[in-house]
Every structure is written in C-alpha cells, then in structure tokens.
Amino acid sequence: QKIPEEYEALKNRLTEILESPKLENSRLETEIAILTDKLDVTEECVRFKSHTDMFINLMDSDELVGRKLNFLLQEMNREVNTIGAKANCAEISHRAVFMKEEIEKIREQVQNVE
C-alpha cells in the first residue's frame, strides 16, 4: 500500500533533479547513491536472517550458549534499529518497534539460559 506512494515521491525527486538546469552527472550519481543507500535495507535483512539462523542452531546445541544468544540478540536489535531508522514508511517503523519488543522478551528468557 505504502510502496506506490514512496515510489512516486522518489520519482518526483528524481524528476526534479533531472530537470535542474545545472545538472551535473556527478551530482546525479551522488543523489542516486544517497537515495539508494538511505532506503536499501537488504544488507540489514540478510544479517538479521543470519543472526536468526545462528540463534536457532545455538538453541539446539548442547553447549553453554547463554552469552552467545544474548550477543546475537544485541546484533538482531542493532539490525532492526537500522531498518527502522532507514524506513520511510510508518508501517515498517511500527513493525520495527514490534520486533524490538519481541527481541526484548526473548532477551529476558535468555537470561535464564546458561
């Protein structure tokens, strides 16, 4: 639902830049790079998935994993914070808050794991 609105906003911004009488290729490249970096959360999602997979594997382990699980939860929280900060969409921001709440609940449970 929100994606078409975001797409239109980006398209309008790009049109504004392209119609600028003093457009320089380097400025256009810089603007595109900045917009892309600001909105792309692919890297954070990949890392979050990696942390989640490792967390699940550790839960199945017979070794002492409490500290490792806690560390992974910190990393998961960091990724969710970044995703929330990059979000230019209220729904994504709300989901990030929900995820942080769930991570905190899991962290409380992990405190009881050695």
Backbone as numpy.savetxt, mean C-alpha at the origin, in Angstrom:
# Nx Ny Nz CAx CAy CAz Cx Cy Cz
-16.10 1.66 -8.60 -16.93 2.84 -8.60 -16.05 4.09 -8.60
-15.07 4.11 -7.76 -14.23 5.29 -7.60 -13.19 5.40 -8.71
-12.80 4.27 -9.29 -11.73 4.26 -10.28 -12.03 5.17 -11.47
-13.25 5.16 -12.06 -13.51 6.07 -13.18 -13.30 7.54 -12.81
-13.68 7.92 -11.60 -13.48 9.30 -11.17 -11.99 9.63 -11.06
-11.22 8.70 -10.51 -9.78 8.91 -10.39 -9.14 8.98 -11.78
-9.60 8.11 -12.67 -9.10 8.10 -14.04 -9.36 9.45 -14.70
-10.57 9.97 -14.55 -10.92 11.26 -15.14 -10.06 12.39 -14.57
-9.84 12.36 -13.27 -9.02 13.40 -12.65 -7.60 13.35 -13.20
-7.04 12.15 -13.32 -5.68 12.02 -13.87 -5.65 12.43 -15.34
-6.68 12.05 -16.08 -6.74 12.40 -17.50 -6.81 13.92 -17.65
-7.60 14.58 -16.82 -7.70 16.03 -16.87 -6.37 16.70 -16.54
-5.69 16.16 -15.54 -4.38 16.71 -15.15 -3.38 16.55 -16.29
-3.37 15.39 -16.93 -2.46 15.13 -18.03 -2.79 16.04 -19.22
-4.07 16.23 -19.51 -4.48 17.12 -20.59 -4.01 18.54 -20.31
-4.15 18.96 -19.07 -3.70 20.30 -18.66 -2.20 20.46 -18.91
-1.45 19.44 -18.56 0.01 19.50 -18.75 0.35 19.52 -20.24
-0.32 18.65 -21.01 -0.03 18.56 -22.45 -0.39 19.83 -23.20
-1.40 20.56 -22.72 -1.83 21.78 -23.39 -1.03 23.00 -22.94
-0.14 22.82 -22.01 0.68 23.92 -21.52 1.55 24.45 -22.67
1.56 25.78 -22.86 2.36 26.34 -23.97 3.87 26.14 -23.79
4.30 25.95 -22.58 5.74 25.81 -22.31 6.10 24.37 -21.94
5.39 23.42 -22.55 5.63 22.02 -22.22 7.02 21.58 -22.68
7.73 21.00 -21.77 9.04 20.42 -22.08 8.94 18.92 -21.83
9.61 18.15 -22.68 9.56 16.69 -22.53 10.02 16.26 -21.15
11.05 16.90 -20.64 11.56 16.49 -19.32 10.51 16.74 -18.24
9.77 17.84 -18.36 8.73 18.13 -17.36 7.61 17.10 -17.46
7.22 16.76 -18.68 6.17 15.76 -18.87 6.60 14.42 -18.28
7.82 14.02 -18.57 8.34 12.76 -18.02 8.36 12.80 -16.50
8.76 13.92 -15.94 8.81 14.07 -14.49 7.41 13.98 -13.89
6.45 14.69 -14.49 5.07 14.66 -14.00 4.48 13.25 -14.05
4.72 12.55 -15.15 4.21 11.18 -15.29 4.84 10.28 -14.25
6.15 10.41 -14.06 6.84 9.58 -13.06 6.30 9.85 -11.66
6.08 11.11 -11.34 5.56 11.47 -10.01 4.16 10.91 -9.81
3.29 11.10 -10.80 1.92 10.58 -10.69 1.91 9.07 -10.56
2.73 8.42 -11.37 2.78 6.96 -11.33 3.25 6.48 -9.98
4.30 7.08 -9.46 4.85 6.66 -8.17 3.87 6.93 -7.04
3.19 8.06 -7.10 2.25 8.42 -6.04 1.06 7.47 -5.95
0.66 6.91 -7.08 -0.56 6.11 -7.10 -0.32 4.61 -7.11
0.86 4.18 -7.50 1.12 2.75 -7.65 1.42 2.10 -6.31
0.60 1.12 -5.94 0.80 0.40 -4.69 1.16 -1.07 -4.94
1.54 -1.37 -6.17 1.86 -2.75 -6.53 2.96 -3.32 -5.65
4.02 -2.56 -5.47 5.16 -3.03 -4.67 4.73 -3.33 -3.24
3.93 -2.45 -2.66 3.46 -2.66 -1.29 2.57 -3.89 -1.19
1.73 -4.10 -2.19 0.84 -5.28 -2.19 1.65 -6.57 -2.32
2.67 -6.55 -3.15 3.53 -7.73 -3.31 4.24 -8.04 -2.00
4.79 -7.01 -1.36 5.47 -7.23 -0.08 4.50 -7.71 0.99
3.30 -7.12 1.03 2.30 -7.54 2.01 1.97 -9.02 1.82
1.77 -9.43 0.58 1.48 -10.85 0.29 2.63 -11.73 0.73
3.86 -11.29 0.49 5.03 -12.05 0.91 5.07 -12.21 2.42
4.80 -11.11 3.14 4.78 -11.16 4.61 3.67 -12.09 5.10
2.52 -12.04 4.44 1.39 -12.90 4.82 1.74 -14.37 4.62
2.35 -14.68 3.48 2.76 -16.07 3.22 3.76 -16.56 4.26
4.73 -15.70 4.59 5.73 -16.08 5.59 5.08 -16.26 6.96
4.13 -15.39 7.28 3.41 -15.47 8.55 2.70 -16.82 8.66
2.00 -17.22 7.61 1.28 -18.50 7.60 2.25 -19.66 7.75
3.37 -19.60 7.04 4.38 -20.67 7.16 4.93 -20.76 8.58
5.17 -19.62 9.20 5.68 -19.63 10.57 4.65 -20.20 11.54
3.38 -19.92 11.29 2.34 -20.45 12.17 2.31 -21.98 12.14
2.72 -22.56 11.03 2.76 -24.02 10.90 4.06 -24.61 11.42
4.97 -23.76 11.84 6.29 -24.20 12.27 6.27 -24.72 13.71
7.21 -25.59 14.02 7.34 -26.12 15.38 8.34 -25.31 16.21
9.01 -24.37 15.60 10.00 -23.58 16.34 9.35 -22.41 17.06
10.12 -21.72 17.89 9.63 -20.53 18.59 9.53 -19.38 17.58
8.34 -18.85 17.42 8.13 -17.89 16.34 7.51 -16.56 16.78
7.28 -16.39 18.05 6.61 -15.19 18.53 7.22 -13.89 18.05
8.53 -13.75 18.20 9.20 -12.51 17.78 9.16 -12.33 16.27
9.34 -13.44 15.55 9.29 -13.35 14.09 7.90 -12.92 13.62
6.87 -13.48 14.24 5.51 -13.11 13.88 5.26 -11.64 14.18
5.73 -11.18 15.31 5.56 -9.78 15.69 6.27 -8.86 14.69
7.48 -9.25 14.29 8.22 -8.47 13.31 7.46 -8.41 11.98
6.93 -9.56 11.54 6.17 -9.58 10.29 4.92 -8.71 10.37
4.28 -8.70 11.53 3.11 -7.83 11.70 3.50 -6.36 11.60
4.66 -6.01 12.12 5.15 -4.63 11.98 5.34 -4.28 10.51
5.92 -5.22 9.76 6.14 -5.00 8.33 4.81 -4.90 7.58
3.86 -5.76 7.94 2.54 -5.70 7.31 1.88 -4.35 7.58
1.98 -3.89 8.80 1.41 -2.60 9.17 2.07 -1.47 8.38
3.36 -1.56 8.20 4.10 -0.55 7.43 3.58 -0.50 5.98
3.38 -1.67 5.38 2.89 -1.72 4.00 1.48 -1.14 3.91
0.63 -1.49 4.87 -0.74 -0.96 4.87 -0.73 0.55 5.06
0.14 1.06 5.92 0.26 2.51 6.10 0.62 3.19 4.79
1.57 2.61 4.07 1.99 3.20 2.80 0.85 3.16 1.78
0.16 2.04 1.71 -0.97 1.93 0.79 -2.03 2.98 1.13
-2.33 3.12 2.41 -3.30 4.12 2.84 -2.86 5.53 2.52
-1.57 5.80 2.68 -1.05 7.14 2.40 -1.09 7.45 0.90
-0.85 6.44 0.08 -0.86 6.65 -1.36 -2.28 6.70 -1.93
-3.23 6.18 -1.19 -4.60 6.08 -1.70 -5.17 7.46 -1.95
-5.74 7.58 -3.11 -6.43 8.82 -3.44 -7.93 8.51 -3.53
-8.34 7.63 -2.63 -9.70 7.10 -2.69 -10.14 6.77 -1.27
-11.30 7.25 -0.89 -11.79 7.04 0.47 -11.98 5.57 0.79
-12.46 4.79 -0.17 -12.69 3.37 0.09 -11.39 2.64 0.42
-10.34 2.93 -0.31 -9.05 2.30 -0.03 -8.54 2.74 1.34
-8.70 4.00 1.65 -8.29 4.50 2.97 -9.04 3.80 4.09
-10.34 3.61 3.91 -11.14 2.91 4.93 -10.70 1.46 5.07
-10.40 0.83 3.96 -9.94 -0.56 4.02 -8.58 -0.65 4.70
-7.74 0.33 4.47 -6.43 0.35 5.13 -6.61 0.46 6.64
-7.53 1.30 7.08 -7.80 1.43 8.53 -8.30 0.10 9.08
-9.20 -0.56 8.36 -9.72 -1.86 8.79 -8.58 -2.87 8.90
-7.70 -2.89 7.91 -6.57 -3.83 7.93 -5.66 -3.56 9.12
-5.42 -2.30 9.41 -4.58 -1.96 10.56 -5.22 -2.42 11.86
-6.53 -2.30 11.96 -7.24 -2.79 13.15 -7.08 -4.30 13.28
-7.22 -5.01 12.17 -7.08 -6.47 12.20 -5.65 -6.89 12.53
-4.69 -6.18 11.99 -3.28 -6.47 12.30 -3.04 -6.29 13.79
-3.62 -5.25 14.37 -3.46 -5.00 15.80 -4.10 -6.12 16.63
-5.24 -6.62 16.20 -5.87 -7.75 16.90 -4.98 -8.98 16.84
-4.40 -9.22 15.69 -3.49 -10.37 15.54 -2.26 -10.18 16.41
-1.75 -8.95 16.45 -0.57 -8.66 17.28 -0.85 -8.98 18.75
-2.05 -8.66 19.22 -2.42 -8.98 20.60 -2.40 -10.48 20.84
-2.85 -11.25 19.87 -2.83 -12.71 19.99 -1.40 -13.25 19.95
-0.57 -12.64 19.12 0.82 -13.10 18.97 1.61 -12.89 20.26
1.20 -11.93 21.07 1.89 -11.69 22.34 1.86 -12.94 23.23
0.91 -13.82 22.98 0.78 -15.05 23.77 1.53 -16.23 23.15
2.21 -15.99 22.04 2.95 -17.05 21.34 4.43 -16.88 21.64
5.09 -18.00 21.91 6.53 -17.93 22.17 7.30 -18.02 20.89
